[in-house]
Amino acid sequence: NAGVTQTPKFRILKIGQSMTLQCTQDMNHNYMYWYRQDPGMGLKLIYYSVGAGITDKGEVPNGYNVSRSTTEDFPLRLELAAPSQTSVYFCASKDGGGAGSNQPQHFGDGTRLSIL
Amino acid sequence: AQSVSQHNHHVILSEAASLELGCNYSYGGTVNLFWYVQYPGQHLQLLLKYFSGDPLVKGIKGFEAEFIKSKFSFNLRKPSVQWSDTAEYFCAVSSGAGSYQLTFGKGTKLSVIP
C-alpha cells in the first residue's frame, strides 16, 4: 500500500517557469490537501479538496492552482514561479467517512522546490 | 480563526531526560487535537490524537499527551527520550464536527544528545 505519493522529490525552477507537482493517493480518501512548509513557520494550507471536482482555497493560495478530476489525484500547479515559492510542499489525504474531522491526515514524502 | 502556539522553538536534551513540549490553541468549541512528528528528511507521521474520552492519550514510541480543556492545552510528554527521538514535532488542531482542515503550530525542534 503506497499511501500518498508525491513527484518529483526535488526540483529547481527559474523565475517565471511553470510546473505541476503531482500527488496521488491509493487509500480512496475523499479529502486531499496541499501544504507548504517553510523553516520555523510550520505548515500552511494552500488548497484542499473534499472530493472529486471540488476544491477550495486554504490560507496561502496565491500563485497556485489545483484541480481534482479523480479521487486519487490532486495536482498543484505553479504558473509563474517566484522566489517566494521556494519551499517544501506536502500533499496529504484523509478519510472523510463518518466523523471525518477526527481522522488523521496522511502525508506524502514532500517535494523540495527551489526557485532561482 | 483558530491558532496553535508551540512555545519552544528548539529543545535540546540529553538521552534519558524527560520531555514536555507545550501546545496551546485558541478555539472555544469542540476540538480534535493531534501531534505529528517529522524525522529529518521525512514526511509528517501521526504520533497521537485526541477527540473525546480520556484526556490522557497514549501514542506510539512511548509518547503521551494530556488535553486540559480549561487551559486550552495539549502538551506532549515522554518520560525518557532517546537519540532516535531527534525530530521536529508539530501540534495541530481541527475544530469539531464538520471541519476538515488542520491548523498547525510552528513546530518544536528536538535535539537529543547521546
Boltz contact constraints between the chains, C-beta under 6 A:
constraints:
  - contact:
      token1: [A, 31]
      token2: [B, 100]
      max_distance: 6.0
  - contact:
      token1: [A, 41]
      token2: [B, 106]
      max_distance: 6.0
  - contact:
      token1: [A, 42]
      token2: [B, 104]
      max_distance: 6.0
  - contact:
      token1: [A, 42]
      token2: [B, 105]
      max_distance: 6.0
  - contact:
      token1: [A, 42]
      token2: [B, 106]
      max_distance: 6.0
  - contact:
      token1: [A, 42]
      token2: [B, 107]
      max_distance: 6.0
  - contact:
      token1: [A, 43]
      token2: [B, 104]
      max_distance: 6.0
  - contact:
      token1: [A, 101]
      token2: [B, 32]
      max_distance: 6.0
  - contact:
      token1: [A, 101]
      token2: [B, 94]
      max_distance: 6.0
  - contact:
      token1: [A, 101]
      token2: [B, 97]
      max_distance: 6.0
  - contact:
      token1: [A, 101]
      token2: [B, 99]
      max_distance: 6.0
  - contact:
      token1: [A, 102]
      token2: [B, 32]
      max_distance: 6.0
  - contact:
      token1: [A, 102]
      token2: [B, 51]
      max_distance: 6.0
  - contact:
      token1: [A, 104]
      token2: [B, 46]
      max_distance: 6.0
  - contact:
      token1: [A, 104]
      token2: [B, 49]
      max_distance: 6.0
  - contact:
      token1: [A, 107]
      token2: [B, 43]
      max_distance: 6.0
  - contact:
      token1: [A, 107]
      token2: [B, 44]
      max_distance: 6.0
  - contact:
      token1: [A, 108]
      token2: [B, 43]
      max_distance: 6.0
  - contact:
      token1: [A, 109]
      token2: [B, 43]
      max_distance: 6.0
  - contact:
      token1: [A, 110]
      token2: [B, 43]
      max_distance: 6.0
